[in-house]
Structures are given as C-alpha cells and as structure tokens.
Amino acid sequence: MKFRLSALALLSATAGCTTVPPQATQPVPLGVASFNMAWAGTEADFQAHLALCTAVEWCDTRPRRNRGESTPTPEAIATAKRCEAAIDAFAGGAPQAMRIAPCNAYKSKNTADVTLANYQKKMAGLRATIASLIEKDGVQVIAFQEVKSDQAVRDVLGSHAATFEVCFAPHNAFQTVAFAWNKAATQKPGQCASRTELAVSDDPTNPANLRTVRPGLALELTVNGQPVTFMNVHLKASCANLKPNGPFQPRKLDDADAACRVLNRQVPALEDWIESVGAKSPRFVLLGDFNRRIDEEAAEAVPPSQVRSDGSDPAGPNKKDALGYVTTRYLWQEISDGSPTLFQVPLSGADSGCKGFTGLDHIVVSQALRSVQPDATFGSRKVPVVNAPGQLIETSDHCPRIMTLTL
C-alpha cells in the first residue's frame, strides 16, 4: 500500500512537471489612425463660440502683422489686447474664455458663413470620414487631436459609438486629445491615463499665466495576450521646420522663437514619458500631431555630439534649467536616442483628394513593435476627409494618417 501511494505521488509529481508547449498565436492585424479634427466640439460648444464672437464683433486676439513686418506694431498689439479683454468680459473671465473656440477657429472667409447649419455640415463630414476609417480601412484605434470632450468624440463616431470606448485628457482650454477604440480589439478593458506634464506653461516666468499646451494621453490595450500602449500627442505649434518652407523659417529647438521655446520645454516631459512606458510596455506606439517635421530631422546626419548645444549625450539625462528649458536642438534625435530606439512609420502615400497640412502628423513605433512588422507592409498613408460640395466650414485641415499594425 505504501508503495502504491508513493507511485501515485510520483506519477502526480511527474504530471505536474510536464511542460506543455504553448499554442502558437496567429498575428493579429490592428488598424490604427491619427486624426486632427480641427476644433471639433458639440453643437452646444459651437453655439457658445457663436454667441461670444458675435458679441465681440469677431475680433482677433492675435496681433496682426502687415506683409513684410517681422513683429506687430504697438497699435496692433493694443488692438489684440482690447479684443482679449472683451472676450474675457463676455465669457465671465479668462478661464471661461479659454474653454470656447476662438473667433478665427473655423477659418471662414466671411463671418456670416459661420452658422450652426454650416457647423453641422462639418460634423457630418467628420462622421462620414470616421465611418469610412472604420468600415473601409478597418481602423480599430483612433487617436484624436483638437477635440473638446469625450462627448464630441461620441458625436463624430455616429452609428459606431456603441461599439467603441472613448477617453479624453481633461484640459483647461478647448483643445485636447482623445482616444476611441473598438471594444472587441482588446482582451482586457482599455486603460487611459492623462499626461499633464506635457501641458507646459506658455510663459513660465509669469505665475498668473493660465495658458498651457495640450496634455498627452496614454491608452493601454491587450492584444494577442500582450499589452500595447498608444501615446497620443499634440505638441506646440509654429516651430515645425528644420528646412525653409515658404514663409516658414527653419528653426532648431534651441531657437529664441517663442513657439520653439515652448516646444523645447515639452521635450524632457515627452522623453521621460517614452522611457517610462518603454520600461513597462515595450510594445508602444507614439502618434498624433507633432507640429514638427521629424522626418526632416531624421534625414539629417546629426552626430550625437550635435543633438544638444552643450554637446552632452542625448541618451543621458536631459538637464533642465530653472524654467524647464533644455539644450536640445532636435526633437527626433532626442527621443530616439537608442534608449529606446524608435522607428518612424514611413508615409507610403496619400489618397487622391487628401489636402491640408503635411509633415506634422506622424506615427512612431518602438523597436519591439518594429521587429514584428513585415517589411512589405510597414508603412502608412493619408486618406482624405469628407467635404460636401460648397461646404463653408471645412471638415478638417488635416487628413487622417492610418496604418495596420501586426501584433
């Protein structure tokens, strides 16, 4: 009896130690898109914009510059300040005014065309564009920029709202970032987290300044049994070019230009975020409106000693001064410094009819993701937005950029 028990115990122990080879998993395709929707809010948001701008006679808070002027005149600056004061007074204060789209948001040549009926056509165009991304292009994860709220995202999802989850990054101004993802694309509920450290102040020398850049937003999904993190950004505008481009001057990130100074202070926050996500979830995607031509930067053969003005190694700590500025000159070489290594998804082409800004919207993947992407299909394309004939408020000034990931 004792022998039989020992034999049974041995058999049990042996069975417990048997190694069963894991079942091979088939690669899973996941359609991904980044789409700047150009001041997309609810109809109530638009009506607030319309009421404010009508009250202040569609004035502009940006000082006007005449052709050939490098800086606005004192008179133009004073006019802009009067406009800002009128807007704040109507809205009930600067914090409330920042939550309303500015009077130049919808870019109509005639303010009489900025009507609710015309805004509804813009929203119809957004719904049609997104429906095509989902139904025609198989997109399951969408990173949005220039959106007001989660409700605005649900509005543009239209008939697909029931099958998609939504999250957004709360912000003190109208524009923020958001995600929408197909519930069936993840084996565990998606997890969103705002990255407020990217929302740096426009003016760090003024403690009373309320204006900050947009925050970032992370979304973690579980695809094919493993986590994958999406990082949505909309960085500071107007410091886009490394090369001359029409009226836009070439600028590095240590340039004295005011916009470049803001973007400069976003770099360490972005780099720290990338490194923290990479340490936890090596499969990650960085996408959105970078407002920087990182493809131009990548094309430059910049030695590591030239990435920062102080000659320090871009793979090392990024030392900030008292106001948060760093010595970084190039965004791409700073964030893809080998720790980790990143890969820009090449733009394979743009569909016919795709217009709007170029070189600003990017999709970037980590080395762990790049290593499992087939070379033949590793690319992205831009697809046009839907505009009705004669539409007076355009659907968007950006085309969605899309790709299919293999996970």
C-alpha positions in Angstrom: 0.0 0.0 0.0 2.8 2.4 0.9 4.5 1.6 -2.5 1.3 2.2 -4.4 0.9 5.6 -2.7 4.5 6.5 -3.5 4.0 5.5 -7.1 0.8 7.6 -7.3 2.6 10.5 -5.7 5.5 10.1 -8.2 3.1 10.0 -11.1 1.3 13.0 -9.9 4.5 15.0 -9.4 5.7 13.9 -12.8 2.5 15.0 -14.4 2.7 18.4 -12.6 6.2 19.0 -14.1 5.3 18.1 -17.6 6.0 21.0 -19.9 3.2 21.6 -22.4 4.3 23.7 -25.3 2.2 26.9 -25.6 -0.1 27.1 -28.5 1.3 29.3 -31.3 -0.7 32.5 -31.7 -1.5 33.9 -35.1 -0.5 37.5 -35.8 -3.4 39.9 -35.2 -3.8 42.9 -37.6 -4.9 46.2 -35.8 -5.9 49.2 -37.8 -4.7 52.5 -36.2 -5.3 56.1 -37.1 -4.3 59.6 -36.0 -6.8 62.4 -36.9 -6.7 66.1 -36.0 -10.3 67.2 -36.2 -9.8 71.0 -36.3 -11.7 72.4 -33.3 -14.3 69.7 -33.0 -16.9 70.2 -30.2 -20.5 69.5 -29.6 -23.2 71.7 -31.1 -23.6 73.4 -27.7 -19.8 74.2 -27.8 -20.3 75.8 -31.2 -23.2 77.9 -30.1 -21.1 79.3 -27.2 -18.4 80.2 -29.8 -21.0 81.9 -32.0 -22.5 83.9 -29.1 -19.1 85.1 -27.9 -17.7 86.0 -31.3 -20.9 87.8 -32.4 -20.7 89.9 -29.1 -17.1 90.9 -29.7 -17.6 91.5 -33.5 -15.3 88.6 -34.4 -12.2 90.4 -33.2 -8.8 88.6 -33.1 -6.6 88.2 -30.0 -3.5 87.7 -32.2 -1.8 91.0 -33.1 -2.0 91.5 -36.9 1.3 91.8 -38.8 1.4 93.6 -42.2 3.2 92.0 -45.0 7.0 92.3 -44.5 6.7 93.0 -40.8 8.7 90.7 -38.5 6.9 91.9 -35.4 3.5 93.5 -34.9 3.2 97.2 -34.4 2.4 98.6 -30.9 -1.1 99.6 -32.3 -1.7 96.0 -33.4 -0.7 94.7 -30.0 -3.0 97.2 -28.3 -5.9 96.2 -30.5 -5.4 92.5 -29.8 -5.3 93.2 -26.0 -8.6 95.1 -26.2 -10.1 92.1 -28.0 -8.9 89.7 -25.4 -10.3 91.9 -22.6 -13.7 92.0 -24.4 -13.7 88.2 -24.8 -12.8 87.6 -21.2 -15.5 90.1 -20.0 -18.2 88.4 -22.1 -17.2 84.8 -21.1 -17.0 85.7 -17.4 -13.3 85.6 -17.1 -10.2 84.2 -18.8 -10.6 80.6 -17.5 -14.1 80.5 -19.1 -13.0 82.2 -22.3 -10.3 79.6 -22.8 -13.0 76.9 -22.9 -14.6 78.5 -26.0 -13.2 78.2 -29.5 -11.6 81.5 -30.7 -13.2 83.6 -33.3 -10.7 82.5 -36.0 -11.1 78.8 -35.3 -13.3 77.9 -38.3 -11.5 79.9 -40.9 -14.4 81.1 -43.0 -13.7 83.9 -45.4 -17.0 85.5 -44.3 -18.1 85.5 -40.7 -21.7 85.4 -41.9 -21.0 81.9 -43.0 -20.1 80.7 -39.5 -23.5 79.4 -38.7 -24.8 76.4 -36.8 -26.1 74.9 -40.1 -22.6 75.1 -41.6 -21.0 73.7 -38.5 -23.4 70.8 -38.7 -22.1 70.1 -42.2 -18.5 70.0 -40.7 -19.7 67.5 -38.1 -21.4 65.4 -40.8 -18.1 65.4 -42.7 -16.3 64.2 -39.6 -18.8 61.4 -39.0 -18.5 60.3 -42.7 -14.7 60.4 -42.5 -14.6 58.3 -39.4 -17.2 55.8 -40.6 -15.0 55.3 -43.7 -11.9 54.7 -41.5 -13.8 52.0 -39.5 -15.8 50.4 -42.3 -13.4 50.7 -45.3 -10.0 50.8 -43.7 -10.5 48.5 -40.7 -9.4 51.1 -38.2 -9.9 50.0 -34.6 -7.9 52.5 -32.6 -8.2 56.3 -33.3 -6.1 59.0 -31.7 -7.8 62.3 -32.0 -6.4 65.8 -31.6 -8.2 69.2 -31.4 -11.3 67.9 -29.8 -13.2 69.4 -26.8 -14.5 66.4 -24.9 -15.5 62.7 -24.9 -19.0 63.7 -25.9 -17.7 65.4 -29.0 -15.9 62.2 -29.9 -19.0 60.1 -29.4 -20.9 62.6 -31.6 -18.5 62.0 -34.5 -18.4 58.2 -34.0 -22.1 58.3 -35.0 -23.5 54.8 -35.5 -20.2 53.3 -34.3 -20.4 54.9 -30.8 -22.0 51.8 -29.3 -19.1 49.5 -30.3 -16.3 51.9 -29.3 -15.0 53.1 -26.0 -13.8 56.7 -25.6 -11.5 58.6 -23.2 -10.0 62.1 -23.3 -7.5 64.1 -21.4 -9.2 66.9 -19.4 -7.7 70.3 -20.1 -8.3 73.9 -19.1 -8.7 75.0 -22.8 -10.9 74.0 -25.7 -8.4 71.8 -27.5 -7.3 68.4 -26.1 -6.6 64.8 -27.2 -8.7 61.7 -27.0 -8.9 58.1 -28.0 -11.6 55.8 -29.4 -11.1 52.1 -29.7 -13.2 49.1 -30.7 -14.2 47.1 -27.6 -13.6 43.9 -29.4 -9.9 44.9 -30.2 -8.7 44.3 -26.6 -8.9 41.2 -24.3 -8.9 43.4 -21.2 -10.7 46.7 -20.7 -8.6 49.6 -22.1 -6.8 51.8 -19.5 -6.4 55.5 -20.2 -4.1 58.0 -18.3 -3.6 61.7 -18.9 0.0 63.0 -19.1 -0.3 66.5 -17.7 3.4 67.1 -17.6 3.3 67.7 -21.4 0.9 70.7 -20.7 3.7 73.1 -20.1 3.0 76.8 -19.5 3.2 79.2 -22.4 5.1 81.6 -20.1 7.0 80.0 -17.2 8.1 83.5 -16.0 4.5 84.5 -15.2 2.9 82.6 -12.3 -0.5 84.1 -13.2 -0.4 82.7 -16.8 -3.2 80.3 -17.4 -2.3 79.1 -20.9 -0.7 75.8 -21.3 0.0 73.4 -24.2 -2.2 70.3 -24.6 -1.6 67.3 -22.3 -0.8 63.8 -23.6 -2.9 60.7 -23.3 -1.9 57.1 -22.9 -4.1 54.1 -23.8 -3.1 50.5 -22.9 -4.9 47.7 -24.6 -4.3 43.9 -24.5 -3.9 42.5 -28.0 -3.0 38.8 -28.7 -2.4 38.3 -25.0 0.1 41.1 -24.5 -0.2 44.8 -23.6 0.4 47.5 -26.2 0.4 51.2 -25.3 -0.7 54.1 -27.5 0.7 57.6 -26.7 -1.3 60.5 -28.2 0.3 63.9 -28.5 -0.4 67.3 -29.9 2.7 69.3 -29.4 3.3 73.1 -29.5 2.6 74.6 -33.0 4.7 77.1 -35.1 8.1 75.6 -34.6 7.7 73.0 -37.3 10.5 73.2 -39.9 14.2 72.3 -39.9 14.4 73.3 -43.5 13.0 76.5 -45.1 9.4 76.1 -46.3 7.8 79.1 -48.0 7.2 81.8 -45.4 8.2 79.4 -42.5 11.7 79.9 -41.2 13.9 76.9 -40.4 14.3 76.5 -36.6 16.0 74.2 -34.2 14.6 73.7 -30.7 17.1 76.0 -29.1 15.9 78.9 -31.2 14.9 82.1 -29.5 11.5 82.0 -31.2 8.6 82.0 -28.6 6.9 78.8 -30.0 10.2 76.9 -30.1 10.9 77.9 -26.5 7.6 76.2 -25.5 8.2 73.1 -27.6 11.7 72.9 -26.1 10.2 72.6 -22.6 7.9 69.8 -23.8 10.9 67.7 -24.9 12.1 66.4 -21.5 8.5 65.6 -20.5 8.0 63.6 -23.7 11.3 61.8 -23.4 10.6 60.8 -19.8 7.2 59.6 -20.8 8.6 57.4 -23.6 11.2 55.9 -21.4 8.7 55.1 -18.6 6.3 53.5 -21.0 9.1 51.6 -22.7 10.3 50.1 -19.4 6.8 48.8 -18.6 5.3 48.1 -22.0 8.0 47.6 -24.7 5.2 47.4 -27.4 4.2 51.0 -27.8 3.1 53.5 -30.5 3.6 57.3 -30.3 1.3 59.1 -32.6 -0.5 62.4 -33.2 0.1 65.9 -34.3 3.8 66.5 -33.5 3.7 70.0 -35.1 7.3 69.2 -36.1 8.8 67.7 -39.2 10.6 64.9 -37.5 11.1 63.3 -41.0 13.3 66.2 -41.9 15.2 65.8 -38.7 15.7 62.1 -39.3 17.1 62.7 -42.7 19.9 64.8 -41.3 23.1 63.0 -40.3 23.3 64.6 -36.9 26.1 63.2 -34.7 25.2 62.7 -31.1 27.5 65.5 -30.0 25.4 68.0 -32.0 22.0 67.0 -30.8 22.4 69.2 -27.7 24.0 72.6 -27.7 26.1 71.7 -24.7 27.5 68.6 -26.5 26.1 66.1 -23.9 25.0 62.6 -24.9 21.2 62.6 -25.9 21.0 59.1 -24.3 21.9 60.7 -21.0 19.9 62.8 -18.6 18.3 65.9 -20.1 19.2 68.6 -17.6 16.6 71.4 -17.3 17.4 74.9 -16.1 15.3 76.7 -13.5 12.5 77.4 -16.0 12.5 74.0 -17.6 14.5 74.7 -20.8 16.9 72.1 -22.1 19.8 72.3 -24.6 18.0 70.0 -27.1 18.2 71.1 -30.8 16.4 68.2 -32.5 13.2 66.5 -31.3 13.7 63.2 -33.2 17.3 62.6 -32.3 16.5 63.4 -28.7 13.6 61.0 -28.3 15.1 58.2 -30.5 18.4 58.2 -28.8 18.9 54.4 -28.5 17.3 54.3 -25.1 14.9 53.4 -26.5 15.2 53.2 -30.3 12.1 54.4 -32.2 11.1 54.0 -35.8 9.0 56.4 -37.8 6.4 54.6 -39.9 7.0 55.8 -43.4 4.3 57.6 -45.3 3.8 55.4 -48.3 1.4 57.8 -50.0 -1.7 59.9 -49.8 -5.0 59.0 -51.3 -6.4 61.2 -54.1 -8.2 64.3 -52.6 -6.1 64.4 -49.5 -5.1 68.0 -48.8 -4.3 70.1 -45.7 -1.2 70.2 -43.5 1.8 68.0 -44.4 4.7 66.8 -42.3 3.1 67.4 -38.9 1.1 64.1 -38.2 3.3 61.1 -37.5 3.1 57.5 -36.3 6.2 56.1 -34.5 6.7 52.6 -33.1 9.0 51.1 -30.6 11.8 48.6 -31.5 9.7 45.7 -30.0 6.9 46.5 -32.4 9.1 47.2 -35.5 10.8 43.9 -35.1 7.5 42.0 -35.7 6.2 44.2 -38.6 6.5 42.7 -42.1 8.8 44.9 -44.1 6.4 44.7 -47.1 3.5 46.2 -45.2 5.4 48.6 -42.8 4.0 51.9 -43.9 1.2 54.4 -43.5 -1.0 56.5 -45.8 -3.1 59.6 -45.6 -6.8 59.4 -46.5 -9.0 62.4 -47.4 -11.7 63.9 -45.2 -15.2 64.0 -46.5 -16.4 67.5 -47.5 -19.7 68.2 -49.1 -19.7 70.4 -52.3 -19.6 74.1 -51.4 -19.1 73.3 -47.7 -18.3 76.6 -45.9 -16.7 75.3 -42.7 -14.2 72.7 -43.8 -14.3 69.2 -42.1 -10.6 69.4 -41.1 -7.3 70.9 -42.3 -5.6 67.6 -41.6 -6.0 64.2 -43.3 -6.2 61.1 -41.1 -3.0 59.1 -41.1 -3.5 55.3 -40.9 -1.6 52.1 -40.7 -2.1 48.4 -39.9 -0.1 47.0 -37.1 0.8 43.3 -36.8 0.6 42.2 -33.2 
